């Protein structure tokens, strides 16, 4: 992982200093630990200790490289001296000892929101399946006639710009799909993409294909989504992952036009 702050070894070492650890030191000092948002210097339990901001994820390593789990959000790590029973010693106060991207390793951490949870939820989103609008209309076209395609969204599912709201470990998380690209499959063995366009109708559309033989062509558009999220109404943050959704095929009849001579009556 690429980040500074307290790493895995340091975080796991904190547990030995807790008052109730199996391998706790036989003599004081003992500590209890807590965390607060990287976005503020407020100690645990204080007002404003859990706001969300872009930097709490950007300082970590959320890329999910092969073999590396996404980390974050960053949290500030605090400790307070306690007695053997866990009660604070006289005049004890929270002391900030640094920050970490491994929020789940803070001793005593429970129900901690992590980037991996957000990515998992992103993949569980009911995305809108792309549909194909085709001109000429009526799902019929002609051999050697330029045919225009446009990506459209059905009413079901979440399309780009529509946020899916859920609750993760007590935090309100909004996930919004972001259009990345589309692949237009024409049904005759040819395709365009991935391209960063929705296409469009005649005459301005920029996804155009011409069929050379008559057939019934199963046309399909597959869309790749990125995403962004925000926590408790905070700043929007990019999700370091994508998902590709296959559209529903539609059968386009490609007919062959023939010229006929008619005798004038």
N, C-alpha and C positions, 0 to 999 in steps of 0.2 A: 504494500500500500504506500501511496505517496502522500505523506502528511507529516507535519511536525506535531509537537505536543507529546502527551503521555502515550507511549506505545503499549502493545499487548503485555510485554514483560513487566513494565512498571505498573500497569493496572492490576495484573494478577498478584503482584507483590503487595498491594494494599490490603488484601484480604487477611494477611497474617497479622495485621495490626488491629483488627477489629476485636472487640471485647469477647465476642462469642464464637470466634473461629476455633476449629478443632486444634490447630497448631498455633494458637495465639501465644504471644510472648508471656512468660510467667510473671513478669513485672510490668508496671505501667511505664510509659503511657499507652493507653488504648484509645481507639477512636471509633466514632461512627462516621459514615460518609454520606454525601448527598450530591446531587447535581442540579444545575440550573442552566437555562438557555445560554448559549454562547453569545447571544445578541444583547445581553445585559450583564451588569456586574452585581445584580441583586442575588443574595444568598438563597439557598433552598427555603421554601415555605414563605418567603416574603412576597409582597405585592409586586407584580410585574416580573416574576422569576421565569416565566415560560412564554415569552413572545417568540414569534417566528420571523426569521429574516433570511435573505438569500445567502448570506455569507456562512451561516451555520452549516450549509451543505457544500458550498463552493470551496471551503478550506479543507474539506475531506477528499476522499477518493471515491466518487460514486460511479465510476465508469464501468464497473463490472467486467474488467479484463478477465480472460480465461484463467480460471483457478483462483481468482481474487473476488471475494464477496464485496458488494457495494458497502461502503461504510458511511457513517454519519447518521444523524446530524451531530455536529460538534457540540459538546457540553462543557461547562466549567465544572471542575471537580472540587468539592469542599470536604473539609473534615472538621470534626469537633471532638475535643478530648472528653472522654467519659470514664466512669469507674467500671469496675468489674461487672456490675449489674446492668450497665448500659446507660445509667443516669449521668447527665453532664456534671462535670466537676465544678466547684465554685468558680464563678466568673468565666466559665467557658463560653466561647463564641465561635461562629463559623470562620474557618480560615481557608482561603482559596489557595489550592496547591497546583493549579495549572488547568489545562483543558485537554480533552481527548476526543477523537472521532469514534471511540469504542464505547459508546454510551451504555451498552448493555453490560459492560464489565465493571461499572461502578458498583462497589460492594453494597448489597442491599437493593440494587436496582430492581424494579418490578414494573411490568407493563410499560416498557420504554419504547417510544416510537422510533423506528429505524428506517433507513433508506430501503432496505430489503423488503420491509412490509409495504412500503409505498409502491415499489416496483411490482411486487406480487399483486397488489390491488389494481395496478394499471393493467396487468394482463387479464384480470378478472372483469374488466369493464366490458359492458355490452356495447360494442362498437356498431355504428351504422354500417350495413353492408352496401358497398357502392353498387349503383345500378347504371345501366347504359341507356342514354337517350340518343336515338339514331335518326338521322335525316338522309334520305327520304323517310317520311313517317310511315307508320303502318307495318313496320318490320318487313318491308319489301324494298329491294333495290335492284339495279340492273348491272349486268356485266359491263365493264369499262366505264361505269358512271362513278365519279368520286362520291364517296359516302362519308358523312361527317358524324363524329361521335362526341358525346359530352357526358362527363361523370356527374351523376346527381345522387342525392341522398334520400333514402326513404324516411318515413316518419318514425319508424322503429329504431331504437338504438341511439347512441350518442355520436353525433357528427362533430367535425371541427367547430369550435366555438361554443359547444354545449358542455357544461360541467356536470360531472357525476359526483354527488356529495355522499360521503360515508363517514363513519366514526371508527377510528382506530385507537385503541387504548385510551379512550376518553378524549381524543383530539378530533376536531372536525377537519377532515381532509377532502379537498375538492380536486378532482382529476379531470383535466380537459384535453381531449384529443387534438392533435395538431397535424394537419396534412403535410406529408413529406413528399410523396410521389405516387404515381399510378402506372400500372402496366395494362395496356389495351390489347386484348387478345381477340383477333378478328375471326377466328374459327376456320381459317383456310391454311393454317400452318404458319402464319405470319403474326407478328405482334410489334407493338411500339412500347418502349419503356425499359426501365422505369423513367418516367418524365415528370417534370414538376408543373403539370398543367391539368386543368379540368376539361380541356377541349372546348367545344362550343358548337353552335348551329351554323348552318350555311348563311352567309358566305364568309364569316369572320373566324370560324373555328379553326384551330390549329392541329387537330388530330383527324387526319383524312386517310382513307384507304380505298383502293380500287380493286375490285375482284375481277379475275380473268376468266373464270368459268362459272357456269351456273351450279348452284348447290344450296343446301340448307346449312348456314354457318352459325355455330354456337358462339355468340359474342359474349365476352366476359371482361369485366374490369376488376383488377385487384388493386387495392389501395394500401399503402404503407403509412401507418400513423406513428408520429412521435407523440409526446405529451408534455404537459406541464402540470404542476400541482401547487397548492398553497395550504398552509396549516392555520386553522383558527382565523381565517380572513387576512393572513399576512401577505407577504410579497409572493408573486408567482415565481416558481423555480422550474427549470427544465428537468424533465425526467431523462436519465441517461440510458434510454432503451427505445426500441421500436417494436411494432407488431404489424404483421401483414394480414389483412382481411380479404378473403376471396369473395368476389361478387357473385351474384346469381346469374348463371348463363341465360341468355335469351336467343331464340332461334330466328335468325335473319334469312329470309328467302331471297336468294340471288337468282333473278330470272334473266333470260336472254331475249332481247328485243329483236324482232325480225321485220324487215321491210316487206311490204306487200304492194303490188300494183293492182289498182282497181280500174276497171273500164268505166269511163265517164258515161253516164246515162243521158 
